[in-house]
Amino acid sequence: MSGSATAAPRPLAVALALAAVYLVWGSTYLAIAIGLEGFPPFAMGAIRMLAAGALFYAVLRWRGMAAPTSRQWRNLWVMGALMVLFANGLVNLAQTEVSSGLAAIAVASMPLFVAVFSTLKGRRLGRLEWSGIALGLLGVGLLNAGSELAGSLLGMLCLVVAPLAWAWGSVWSRDQDLPSPFMNAAGQMLCGGVLMALASLLLGERFTGPPSLDAVLAVVYLGVFGSIIGYSAYVWLLGNVRPALATSYAYVNPAIAVLLGTLVLQERFDADTWIAMAVILASVALVTRPPRRAE
């Protein structure tokens, strides 16, 4: 893929990047659930992000890609806080109390917040988009009131703040001085990984024993596929396609996460959860629909 956002991206590159965020990120909720069986939430995130970020950064520098400037590093620290510490870290924390499928359903509300935050950047929303936002907020309310989230204040708070942080980071980043997409991803993982490690220390996280092989393999999968492949694809999409298309993975991931959680972890969902998911995904479809005229 080309790292430049000035030329129109190739359709194949867009398709491959979307496949990465659709399929790979849909499976990461299951991997997080398995990894949490042997790792504390923020420690797991720190290990994943620091290892993936350091490896990716070293490869990019070895291939001759310029290092971020000091101003770009400052912006990368902000992005690392929003999109790694608060978004990814809080999803990890939430999944210590709620199922992987339910976490994915809650995070599916993220494009609604992207649409709202985009208005702060001067974008005007149509009636269908505002209708989608209202419908989505109704779905989020149903999810928080009628599912297992109702019994977990921590899970509820984490799964509200996480998509808000991810959405604001996605919108804010488009006007900032950041390095090329792949170096951007590596830098965000490094900065976010450091912040995750600090959070783990401040919270006093401890390992209760040696992690199982399954937990270790899950963290390796999260680092290679979820971080290096999926995260890089998403950052590239943000710089090359409409934000609505870049964030459209949010209504594919829940279906994959629920399917995997049901098949592998035997997760079960009540009728209220299924209704809330249908409402949220319908609202996201309205908000992320293609524009009537090509941009």
Backbone bond lengths (Angstrom), bond angles and torsions (degrees), N, CA, C in turn:
res aa  C-N    CA-C-N  psi(-1)  N-CA   C-N-CA  omega(-1)  CA-C   N-CA-C  phi
1 M - - - 1.466 - - 1.517 110.71 -
2 S 1.300 115.20 143.95 1.460 119.71 176.00 1.511 109.61 -77.03
3 G 1.312 116.86 141.49 1.458 120.75 179.09 1.509 112.43 -85.76
4 S 1.315 118.42 -1.42 1.461 121.29 -176.39 1.503 110.95 -91.52
5 A 1.330 115.87 137.98 1.457 120.85 176.58 1.518 111.19 -99.45
6 T 1.368 118.52 4.37 1.457 121.02 -176.90 1.515 111.59 -82.08
7 A 1.329 118.10 -31.19 1.458 121.34 178.68 1.514 109.04 -99.09
8 A 1.350 115.20 153.75 1.458 119.60 178.96 1.522 109.74 -63.45
9 P 1.328 118.16 130.25 1.467 120.13 -179.10 1.516 111.16 -69.59
10 R 1.308 116.05 150.26 1.456 120.43 177.60 1.519 109.92 -69.86
11 P 1.345 117.41 140.49 1.472 119.90 179.82 1.529 112.64 -57.07
12 L 1.329 117.83 -37.13 1.460 119.93 179.54 1.523 110.92 -64.84
13 A 1.337 116.81 -39.85 1.467 120.36 179.07 1.523 110.33 -63.52
14 V 1.329 116.22 -42.79 1.464 120.12 178.42 1.526 109.94 -63.07
15 A 1.334 117.15 -44.11 1.463 121.05 -179.30 1.530 111.52 -61.85
16 L 1.325 117.62 -42.53 1.459 121.03 179.87 1.535 110.95 -67.00
17 A 1.325 116.29 -41.20 1.469 119.17 179.14 1.521 111.00 -65.10
18 L 1.331 117.23 -41.18 1.459 120.67 177.86 1.522 110.96 -65.03
19 A 1.336 116.72 -40.01 1.468 119.88 177.63 1.522 110.68 -60.14
20 A 1.340 116.23 -38.23 1.463 120.08 -179.93 1.523 111.05 -64.39
21 V 1.334 117.27 -47.53 1.467 118.66 -177.60 1.520 111.69 -75.54
22 Y 1.345 117.67 -28.29 1.468 119.69 177.69 1.526 111.05 -70.97
23 L 1.322 116.54 -56.58 1.465 121.44 -170.69 1.523 112.27 -82.27
24 V 1.344 115.91 -48.45 1.467 118.60 -176.44 1.521 110.81 -66.44
25 W 1.328 117.58 -49.01 1.462 118.92 -178.27 1.519 112.11 -68.09
26 G 1.331 117.67 -27.57 1.458 118.82 175.35 1.512 111.97 -63.91
27 S 1.334 116.97 -30.29 1.463 121.12 -178.80 1.529 113.02 -87.93
28 T 1.333 117.94 -12.08 1.462 119.05 -175.99 1.524 112.63 -69.92
29 Y 1.334 117.69 -25.61 1.465 119.16 178.43 1.529 110.54 -63.79
30 L 1.328 116.54 -39.80 1.465 120.69 175.32 1.526 109.99 -64.79
31 A 1.339 116.88 -44.24 1.463 120.17 179.94 1.522 111.33 -62.63
32 I 1.324 117.68 -38.25 1.467 120.67 177.30 1.525 110.23 -62.50
33 A 1.339 116.76 -44.36 1.462 120.13 -179.97 1.527 111.00 -60.36
34 I 1.328 117.42 -40.90 1.467 120.76 179.59 1.530 110.08 -70.63
35 G 1.339 116.94 -42.08 1.458 120.27 -179.97 1.519 112.82 -62.60
36 L 1.340 116.97 -34.35 1.461 120.73 -178.83 1.522 112.55 -68.63
37 E 1.317 117.39 -11.75 1.460 119.67 176.11 1.527 111.74 -71.64
38 G 1.339 116.72 -15.85 1.463 119.51 -179.89 1.514 114.68 -130.00
39 F 1.358 117.13 -10.01 1.464 120.57 -175.79 1.528 110.27 -128.76
40 P 1.353 118.92 142.26 1.468 121.04 169.38 1.530 109.08 -65.59
41 P 1.346 117.82 152.93 1.477 120.54 -171.28 1.528 115.58 -58.86
42 F 1.336 118.22 -49.75 1.459 119.21 -177.02 1.519 111.53 -78.36
43 A 1.324 117.47 -31.87 1.465 119.66 175.29 1.520 110.23 -64.34
44 M 1.331 116.82 -40.45 1.459 120.41 177.86 1.527 110.49 -62.53
45 G 1.342 116.52 -43.72 1.457 119.77 178.93 1.513 112.05 -63.90
46 A 1.335 116.55 -39.76 1.465 120.23 -179.93 1.522 111.00 -64.38
47 I 1.331 116.61 -45.81 1.468 119.99 179.19 1.522 110.57 -61.13
48 R 1.315 115.75 -45.83 1.467 120.58 -179.46 1.520 111.88 -60.62
49 M 1.321 116.81 -50.94 1.458 121.07 -173.63 1.525 112.44 -72.86
50 L 1.328 117.42 -41.34 1.457 119.41 -179.26 1.526 111.44 -66.55
51 A 1.327 117.15 -42.94 1.464 119.86 179.87 1.521 110.84 -65.16
52 A 1.347 116.32 -47.46 1.463 120.12 -178.92 1.526 110.79 -66.09
53 G 1.340 116.73 -44.10 1.453 120.11 -178.87 1.513 113.19 -64.61
54 A 1.342 116.76 -42.54 1.465 120.03 179.83 1.523 111.27 -64.94
55 L 1.332 116.66 -43.46 1.467 120.46 179.19 1.526 110.95 -63.37
56 F 1.321 116.27 -47.16 1.458 120.76 -178.30 1.526 110.76 -64.56
57 Y 1.338 116.44 -43.13 1.469 120.66 179.87 1.527 110.67 -62.14
58 A 1.338 117.37 -42.94 1.465 121.07 -179.44 1.522 111.39 -63.62
59 V 1.322 116.87 -41.64 1.470 120.57 179.62 1.523 110.63 -65.18
60 L 1.337 116.76 -42.97 1.467 120.34 -179.48 1.527 111.27 -64.48
61 R 1.325 117.02 -42.09 1.460 119.75 178.44 1.529 110.65 -66.77
62 W 1.330 117.16 -39.06 1.463 121.34 177.83 1.522 111.13 -61.84
63 R 1.325 116.87 -32.97 1.460 121.49 178.63 1.527 112.39 -83.63
64 G 1.326 117.50 3.84 1.453 120.92 173.44 1.508 115.93 94.23
65 M 1.335 118.75 9.36 1.459 120.05 -179.96 1.525 109.45 -75.64
66 A 1.329 115.68 137.37 1.465 121.13 -177.59 1.522 111.01 -65.44
67 A 1.330 115.64 143.84 1.462 121.03 175.77 1.526 109.38 -73.60
68 P 1.334 118.41 153.11 1.466 120.59 177.51 1.527 111.24 -60.91
69 T 1.315 116.30 148.06 1.457 121.28 174.13 1.527 109.59 -75.20
70 S 1.323 116.18 171.33 1.470 119.19 -179.59 1.533 110.95 -62.20
71 R 1.339 117.07 -38.84 1.467 119.98 177.82 1.522 110.41 -66.07
72 Q 1.315 116.79 -40.47 1.458 119.80 178.36 1.522 111.55 -65.19
73 W 1.337 117.31 -37.08 1.468 119.70 176.82 1.520 110.59 -62.63
74 R 1.342 117.95 -38.15 1.472 119.86 177.82 1.522 110.72 -61.41
75 N 1.327 116.41 -42.96 1.461 119.85 177.94 1.524 111.62 -67.43
76 L 1.325 116.75 -34.48 1.466 120.25 179.06 1.525 111.02 -67.13
77 W 1.330 117.60 -33.12 1.459 119.72 176.22 1.529 110.64 -64.75
78 V 1.330 116.65 -39.84 1.476 120.09 176.64 1.527 110.08 -63.89
79 M 1.333 116.28 -45.67 1.458 120.16 179.42 1.523 111.02 -63.73
80 G 1.321 116.87 -39.05 1.458 120.00 178.23 1.517 111.95 -62.44
81 A 1.337 116.08 -37.83 1.467 119.70 178.35 1.521 110.96 -67.19
82 L 1.340 116.54 -46.53 1.464 120.28 -175.83 1.530 112.42 -70.74
83 M 1.339 116.06 -50.70 1.460 120.20 -167.07 1.528 113.68 -96.09
84 V 1.320 117.03 -13.63 1.467 119.07 178.01 1.525 110.25 -111.45
85 L 1.336 117.13 -58.94 1.458 119.60 -176.69 1.531 111.56 -64.38
86 F 1.342 116.87 -56.02 1.459 119.49 -174.80 1.536 112.69 -79.40
87 A 1.310 118.32 -41.65 1.463 119.74 -177.75 1.528 111.06 -75.39
88 N 1.320 117.08 -63.71 1.459 120.08 -177.30 1.527 111.95 -69.08
89 G 1.315 117.18 -43.14 1.456 120.16 -177.01 1.513 112.71 -62.99
90 L 1.330 117.49 -40.86 1.459 119.84 -179.01 1.526 111.93 -72.93
91 V 1.336 117.75 -29.49 1.469 119.26 173.04 1.526 109.91 -65.37
92 N 1.335 116.58 -42.63 1.463 119.74 175.14 1.529 110.81 -56.55
93 L 1.338 116.08 -47.43 1.453 120.50 -178.37 1.524 110.66 -63.86
94 A 1.325 117.35 -41.72 1.470 120.97 -179.91 1.517 111.27 -61.11
95 Q 1.337 116.90 -37.46 1.456 120.04 -176.07 1.529 113.06 -75.02
96 T 1.323 116.98 -1.74 1.463 118.33 169.44 1.521 110.62 -76.47
97 E 1.355 117.08 -13.23 1.466 120.35 -177.48 1.524 113.60 -125.02
98 V 1.340 118.19 -21.80 1.465 119.91 -178.28 1.521 108.91 -125.23
99 S 1.322 116.38 165.99 1.462 121.66 -176.25 1.521 111.31 -73.64
100 S 1.335 115.31 160.87 1.465 120.82 -179.35 1.529 111.27 -64.87
101 G 1.328 117.05 -40.43 1.459 119.99 -179.97 1.507 112.32 -65.08
102 L 1.322 116.93 -41.12 1.454 120.41 179.76 1.521 110.94 -65.62
103 A 1.334 117.92 -38.25 1.462 121.06 177.04 1.528 110.53 -61.09
104 A 1.331 116.29 -42.65 1.465 120.01 179.68 1.519 111.48 -64.80
105 I 1.331 117.01 -38.73 1.469 120.24 178.77 1.520 110.49 -63.51
106 A 1.330 116.92 -43.80 1.465 120.56 -179.70 1.527 111.31 -63.99
107 V 1.325 116.82 -42.81 1.464 120.94 -178.97 1.531 111.10 -67.47
108 A 1.333 117.47 -20.08 1.467 120.75 179.36 1.518 112.70 -61.66
109 S 1.330 117.57 -15.02 1.467 120.54 178.68 1.518 112.59 -74.18
110 M 1.330 118.48 -7.58 1.459 122.14 -173.01 1.534 114.26 -54.69
111 P 1.355 121.01 -45.33 1.477 118.90 -179.67 1.526 113.88 -59.86
112 L 1.322 117.30 -24.72 1.459 119.45 176.42 1.524 110.10 -63.58
113 F 1.322 116.46 -42.27 1.462 120.78 179.74 1.533 110.65 -72.27
114 V 1.339 117.27 -32.64 1.466 119.71 174.66 1.520 110.02 -60.04
115 A 1.330 116.59 -43.43 1.462 120.61 179.63 1.527 110.76 -62.77
116 V 1.322 117.05 -43.13 1.467 120.47 179.93 1.529 110.70 -65.61
117 F 1.335 116.81 -46.47 1.463 120.18 -179.09 1.529 111.34 -65.59
118 S 1.330 117.19 -29.41 1.465 120.20 179.17 1.520 111.60 -63.54
119 T 1.333 116.99 -27.46 1.469 119.20 177.64 1.524 110.66 -65.50
120 L 1.332 117.38 -27.30 1.463 120.31 176.91 1.514 111.48 -69.89
121 K 1.334 115.96 -19.75 1.461 121.30 177.93 1.529 111.98 -95.23
122 G 1.315 116.09 8.11 1.455 119.58 175.79 1.513 115.82 98.29
123 R 1.317 118.17 1.94 1.460 119.64 179.89 1.519 109.72 -81.34
124 R 1.344 116.61 134.92 1.458 121.45 178.29 1.527 109.03 -95.59
125 L 1.318 115.74 132.84 1.458 120.78 179.51 1.518 110.24 -98.08
126 G 1.333 115.49 144.97 1.458 120.94 177.10 1.515 111.20 -84.07
127 R 1.334 114.88 175.67 1.465 119.33 -177.79 1.524 112.14 -64.20
128 L 1.337 116.36 -37.60 1.458 118.91 179.57 1.526 111.22 -64.67
129 E 1.339 116.03 -38.73 1.464 119.11 179.10 1.525 111.11 -66.10
130 W 1.329 116.94 -43.49 1.464 119.17 177.24 1.526 110.65 -64.69
131 S 1.332 116.59 -36.00 1.468 119.49 176.24 1.523 110.48 -63.91
132 G 1.341 115.56 -40.13 1.457 119.68 178.14 1.518 111.81 -63.83
133 I 1.334 116.86 -40.43 1.467 120.54 178.66 1.524 110.40 -63.23
134 A 1.341 116.63 -45.40 1.462 119.85 179.51 1.525 111.04 -62.65
135 L 1.327 116.18 -42.45 1.465 120.27 178.64 1.524 110.87 -64.18
136 G 1.330 116.47 -40.74 1.456 120.22 -179.86 1.517 112.53 -64.92
137 L 1.337 116.75 -41.10 1.456 119.34 177.83 1.526 111.20 -64.22
138 L 1.332 116.22 -34.72 1.463 120.03 173.95 1.526 110.28 -62.08
139 G 1.346 115.95 -43.41 1.461 119.83 178.33 1.517 112.37 -62.48
140 V 1.329 117.02 -40.62 1.466 120.94 177.64 1.522 110.31 -63.21
141 G 1.335 115.92 -40.34 1.459 119.72 177.64 1.518 111.85 -62.93
142 L 1.329 116.59 -42.78 1.464 120.94 177.41 1.524 111.01 -61.95
143 L 1.337 115.73 -40.45 1.462 119.96 -178.85 1.521 110.89 -64.65
144 N 1.321 116.22 -42.04 1.461 120.17 -178.54 1.528 112.81 -72.82
145 A 1.329 116.15 -26.05 1.463 119.29 -176.30 1.521 112.99 -91.81
146 G 1.337 117.54 -31.65 1.456 119.20 -168.87 1.508 116.33 -114.12
147 S 1.331 118.85 1.70 1.462 120.65 -177.78 1.519 109.76 -114.19
148 E 1.339 115.64 -170.60 1.460 120.10 179.07 1.528 111.76 -64.74
149 L 1.348 117.72 -15.26 1.462 120.04 176.36 1.524 111.70 -62.48
150 A 1.357 116.27 -28.55 1.458 119.55 -178.76 1.519 111.31 -60.98
151 G 1.327 117.83 -24.61 1.451 121.17 -179.67 1.512 114.00 -97.62
152 S 1.328 117.66 6.29 1.464 121.03 -178.80 1.518 109.77 -133.95
153 L 1.331 116.21 97.18 1.463 119.99 178.42 1.521 110.69 -62.97
154 L 1.336 117.70 -40.50 1.459 120.96 178.79 1.515 111.08 -61.99
155 G 1.324 116.73 -47.83 1.465 120.00 179.23 1.511 111.74 -60.89
156 M 1.331 116.83 -40.99 1.461 121.22 -179.29 1.525 110.70 -62.99
157 L 1.333 117.33 -48.28 1.466 120.75 -178.94 1.530 111.19 -62.72
158 C 1.334 115.62 -44.17 1.468 119.13 -178.71 1.520 111.34 -62.08
159 L 1.330 116.90 -40.90 1.461 120.34 -175.24 1.521 112.99 -84.20
160 V 1.318 117.16 0.34 1.471 121.23 167.43 1.530 109.73 -95.53
161 V 1.340 116.45 -44.79 1.465 120.47 -177.26 1.532 111.10 -70.47
162 A 1.331 117.93 -38.51 1.468 120.73 -175.56 1.531 112.62 -57.99
163 P 1.353 119.98 -52.41 1.466 118.22 178.79 1.516 113.78 -67.71
164 L 1.341 117.00 -29.42 1.461 119.38 175.56 1.526 110.76 -63.47
165 A 1.327 116.79 -44.86 1.466 120.84 -179.74 1.520 110.85 -65.31
166 W 1.337 116.87 -42.98 1.464 120.46 -179.88 1.525 110.87 -64.20
167 A 1.332 116.63 -41.53 1.469 120.55 -178.82 1.525 110.80 -65.40
168 W 1.334 117.32 -45.79 1.460 119.54 -179.58 1.527 110.64 -64.90
169 G 1.314 117.20 -40.26 1.453 119.86 177.47 1.519 111.82 -62.03
170 S 1.326 117.34 -39.62 1.461 121.33 -179.79 1.517 111.50 -64.90
171 V 1.329 117.03 -41.04 1.471 121.20 -179.16 1.527 110.49 -76.23
172 W 1.317 117.24 -45.53 1.470 121.81 -177.71 1.524 111.71 -61.13
173 S 1.321 117.02 -36.03 1.462 120.91 -173.37 1.518 113.46 -66.60
174 R 1.315 117.67 -23.44 1.463 120.06 -173.45 1.528 112.80 -69.36
175 D 1.319 117.87 -19.21 1.469 120.75 -179.05 1.529 112.67 -109.72
176 Q 1.322 117.43 12.95 1.456 120.46 -174.81 1.528 111.44 -105.97
177 D 1.323 113.84 158.47 1.464 120.40 175.11 1.528 107.64 -80.27
178 L 1.325 116.00 105.11 1.460 122.15 -178.35 1.523 109.08 -129.77
179 P 1.321 118.21 154.83 1.467 120.16 178.42 1.519 111.42 -69.92
180 S 1.324 116.79 -178.47 1.463 122.04 178.84 1.529 109.36 -56.85
181 P 1.348 117.76 155.67 1.466 120.36 -170.49 1.519 115.37 -50.41
182 F 1.339 118.45 -44.87 1.459 119.30 -175.77 1.526 111.61 -73.15
183 M 1.337 118.03 -39.05 1.455 120.13 174.46 1.525 109.97 -67.07
184 N 1.311 117.35 -33.70 1.457 122.56 175.11 1.531 110.04 -58.30
185 A 1.339 116.11 -47.58 1.465 120.43 -179.86 1.519 110.97 -63.17
186 A 1.336 116.84 -44.90 1.467 120.30 -179.74 1.524 110.83 -62.22
187 G 1.338 116.73 -44.45 1.460 120.30 -179.79 1.515 112.47 -64.32
188 Q 1.338 117.15 -41.11 1.464 120.23 178.20 1.525 111.17 -62.42
189 M 1.337 116.53 -41.35 1.463 119.72 179.58 1.521 111.12 -64.85
190 L 1.335 116.96 -41.12 1.469 119.93 178.82 1.532 111.13 -63.84
191 C 1.324 116.31 -50.15 1.469 119.84 -179.01 1.523 110.86 -63.92
192 G 1.333 115.95 -46.20 1.455 119.32 179.45 1.513 112.32 -64.63
193 G 1.331 116.93 -36.06 1.461 120.12 178.42 1.516 112.29 -63.60
194 V 1.334 116.69 -40.04 1.472 120.55 177.00 1.526 109.81 -63.04
195 L 1.340 116.90 -44.37 1.462 120.49 179.80 1.532 111.17 -64.79
196 M 1.329 116.85 -36.73 1.469 120.08 176.64 1.525 110.37 -64.19
197 A 1.334 116.87 -42.01 1.470 120.38 178.95 1.526 110.52 -62.00
198 L 1.331 117.59 -41.94 1.463 120.80 177.87 1.524 110.85 -63.53
199 A 1.348 116.98 -41.96 1.461 120.53 177.93 1.521 110.72 -61.57
200 S 1.337 116.42 -41.28 1.462 120.49 178.96 1.529 110.89 -60.94
201 L 1.348 116.62 -42.66 1.464 120.36 179.63 1.526 111.16 -66.89
202 L 1.341 116.85 -43.55 1.463 120.47 -178.65 1.517 111.92 -65.08
203 L 1.336 116.77 -33.55 1.460 120.88 179.82 1.523 112.62 -83.49
204 G 1.325 116.49 -5.73 1.452 120.26 178.59 1.515 114.25 68.69
205 E 1.320 117.70 34.08 1.460 120.14 -179.75 1.534 110.27 -64.28
206 R 1.330 115.78 142.45 1.456 121.94 -179.87 1.526 109.78 -136.64
207 F 1.321 115.72 146.14 1.458 121.14 172.49 1.529 108.32 -82.36
208 T 1.324 116.62 131.46 1.461 120.16 179.63 1.517 112.17 -83.89
209 G 1.320 117.74 -11.81 1.460 122.53 179.96 1.514 109.22 173.70
210 P 1.315 118.04 177.50 1.465 120.41 178.46 1.530 110.73 -62.07
211 P 1.341 118.57 131.63 1.466 120.56 178.16 1.528 110.91 -62.85
212 S 1.312 115.96 148.09 1.461 120.78 176.78 1.517 110.32 -71.16
213 L 1.321 115.86 164.90 1.463 120.33 177.82 1.523 110.59 -61.22
214 D 1.333 117.04 -40.42 1.469 119.99 179.45 1.525 111.03 -60.66
215 A 1.334 117.16 -41.98 1.461 120.27 179.90 1.520 111.38 -65.81
216 V 1.328 116.79 -40.87 1.465 121.00 178.98 1.528 110.47 -63.69
217 L 1.331 116.22 -45.61 1.470 119.88 179.58 1.526 111.13 -63.88
218 A 1.335 116.71 -34.58 1.465 119.94 177.90 1.525 110.78 -64.12
219 V 1.330 116.88 -41.63 1.473 120.08 179.25 1.525 110.64 -68.33
220 V 1.330 117.94 -36.90 1.470 121.14 175.48 1.526 109.65 -62.24
221 Y 1.319 116.74 -43.14 1.476 120.61 177.91 1.530 110.41 -61.72
222 L 1.319 116.56 -43.90 1.465 120.21 179.19 1.528 111.14 -61.58
223 G 1.332 116.86 -39.49 1.453 119.81 -179.45 1.509 113.18 -69.10
224 V 1.336 116.39 -47.59 1.476 119.94 -175.34 1.518 111.29 -76.69
225 F 1.319 116.42 -52.52 1.466 119.51 -174.16 1.525 112.14 -87.27
226 G 1.345 116.94 -48.37 1.458 118.80 -177.92 1.507 113.92 -68.24
227 S 1.346 116.84 -39.30 1.467 120.24 -176.25 1.519 112.38 -92.22
228 I 1.335 117.94 -64.18 1.464 120.16 -173.38 1.523 111.26 -64.09
229 I 1.325 117.50 -48.60 1.469 120.11 -176.47 1.525 111.21 -81.47
230 G 1.330 116.95 -56.53 1.461 119.89 -175.26 1.516 113.21 -66.26
231 Y 1.327 117.08 -46.65 1.462 120.43 -176.58 1.524 111.13 -66.57
232 S 1.329 116.56 -40.67 1.466 119.98 178.62 1.523 110.88 -64.19
233 A 1.338 115.81 -40.63 1.466 119.34 178.62 1.521 110.62 -62.39
234 Y 1.331 117.59 -40.40 1.459 120.51 -178.75 1.526 111.26 -67.29
235 V 1.328 117.11 -44.53 1.468 120.07 179.17 1.525 109.83 -61.82
236 W 1.340 116.60 -39.43 1.466 119.54 178.36 1.522 110.44 -64.26
237 L 1.336 117.02 -42.10 1.463 120.74 178.95 1.525 111.34 -61.25
238 L 1.339 117.41 -40.83 1.459 120.33 -179.33 1.525 111.91 -58.58
239 G 1.334 116.62 -32.51 1.456 119.97 -178.72 1.510 114.63 -90.77
240 N 1.343 117.36 -4.66 1.462 119.00 -173.00 1.522 115.67 -127.30
241 V 1.332 118.01 -16.33 1.466 119.85 -179.83 1.517 109.30 -133.62
242 R 1.324 116.57 173.00 1.461 121.36 178.20 1.540 110.21 -58.84
243 P 1.341 118.38 143.83 1.461 119.84 177.00 1.529 112.93 -55.50
244 A 1.334 116.73 -35.90 1.467 119.78 -180.00 1.522 111.22 -62.21
245 L 1.338 116.96 -39.38 1.463 119.66 178.90 1.525 110.41 -72.82
246 A 1.326 117.36 -39.81 1.463 120.78 -179.80 1.526 111.13 -61.80
247 T 1.335 116.62 -34.86 1.462 120.30 -177.40 1.523 112.99 -95.36
248 S 1.320 117.73 5.48 1.469 120.44 -177.80 1.517 112.94 -68.08
249 Y 1.336 117.03 -13.21 1.469 119.55 176.55 1.521 111.27 -58.63
250 A 1.339 116.85 -20.99 1.461 120.27 -173.51 1.522 112.61 -64.24
251 Y 1.338 118.90 -23.94 1.459 117.48 177.68 1.526 112.38 -101.54
252 V 1.335 117.70 5.57 1.463 121.63 170.84 1.527 110.05 -101.60
253 N 1.328 116.17 -40.53 1.468 120.84 -178.05 1.530 114.10 -55.03
254 P 1.357 119.41 -44.23 1.472 117.60 -177.91 1.521 113.22 -59.93
255 A 1.333 117.23 -40.16 1.458 119.46 -179.60 1.532 110.88 -62.15
256 I 1.333 116.29 -42.69 1.464 120.43 179.44 1.530 110.20 -68.02
257 A 1.333 116.52 -43.00 1.464 120.44 -178.77 1.525 111.52 -65.08
258 V 1.327 117.29 -42.14 1.467 120.86 179.18 1.522 110.32 -65.30
259 L 1.339 116.66 -42.71 1.467 120.25 179.30 1.526 110.97 -61.31
260 L 1.336 116.97 -48.39 1.461 120.50 -179.22 1.535 111.36 -66.44
261 G 1.329 116.79 -40.64 1.454 119.64 178.50 1.514 112.47 -62.82
262 T 1.323 116.10 -36.71 1.460 120.58 178.68 1.524 111.27 -70.64
263 L 1.333 117.00 -43.96 1.457 120.86 -176.23 1.525 112.85 -74.25
264 V 1.330 117.02 -40.68 1.471 120.94 -172.60 1.521 112.20 -94.07
265 L 1.330 116.88 -44.95 1.465 120.47 -174.96 1.528 113.23 -102.51
266 Q 1.338 116.88 0.46 1.467 122.18 -178.92 1.530 112.24 55.83
267 E 1.340 115.83 37.66 1.458 119.37 175.75 1.526 109.36 -70.85
268 R 1.326 115.99 145.32 1.462 121.48 179.41 1.519 108.72 -128.02
269 F 1.323 116.30 144.64 1.456 121.67 -176.68 1.523 109.89 -126.14
270 D 1.338 115.80 141.44 1.459 119.29 179.40 1.524 110.46 -83.70
271 A 1.325 115.95 176.02 1.467 121.33 -175.63 1.524 111.41 -62.99
272 D 1.329 117.00 -36.60 1.472 119.84 -179.36 1.528 111.27 -61.58
273 T 1.325 116.03 -38.41 1.463 119.79 -179.77 1.517 110.80 -66.65
274 W 1.337 117.13 -42.93 1.460 120.10 179.50 1.532 110.87 -64.16
275 I 1.324 117.21 -39.64 1.475 120.54 178.54 1.522 110.02 -64.76
276 A 1.320 116.38 -44.85 1.465 120.24 179.64 1.525 110.89 -61.59
277 M 1.342 117.37 -41.42 1.463 120.00 178.83 1.518 110.66 -62.64
278 A 1.338 117.36 -43.55 1.465 120.14 179.53 1.527 111.39 -61.22
279 V 1.328 116.86 -41.20 1.464 120.86 -179.81 1.526 110.63 -66.58
280 I 1.334 117.47 -44.63 1.464 121.19 -179.26 1.525 110.85 -63.64
281 L 1.334 117.56 -45.28 1.464 120.03 -177.62 1.523 111.23 -68.11
282 A 1.327 117.48 -35.45 1.474 119.70 175.93 1.523 110.21 -64.43
283 S 1.323 117.19 -40.16 1.467 120.32 179.50 1.524 111.13 -66.31
284 V 1.341 116.89 -40.11 1.465 120.26 178.91 1.525 110.59 -65.04
285 A 1.330 116.54 -36.67 1.465 119.92 177.48 1.525 110.83 -61.78
286 L 1.329 117.57 -37.22 1.465 120.81 177.78 1.524 111.29 -68.38
287 V 1.316 116.06 -43.45 1.469 120.24 -175.99 1.519 111.82 -70.44
288 T 1.337 117.84 -35.26 1.464 120.99 -174.16 1.525 112.87 -100.29
289 R 1.323 117.78 14.11 1.468 119.52 -179.78 1.518 110.32 -62.60
290 P 1.343 118.51 149.65 1.465 120.06 179.03 1.523 111.31 -61.89
291 P 1.331 117.94 148.49 1.446 121.03 178.05 1.534 111.21 -67.62
292 R 1.302 116.14 155.43 1.468 119.61 -179.65 1.513 112.41 -67.99
293 R 1.312 116.10 -31.47 1.460 120.54 178.63 1.503 108.38 -119.81
294 A 1.331 116.51 143.32 1.473 120.76 179.55 1.516 109.07 -64.36
295 E 1.323 115.46 139.25 1.463 118.94 178.59 1.520 109.19 -73.34
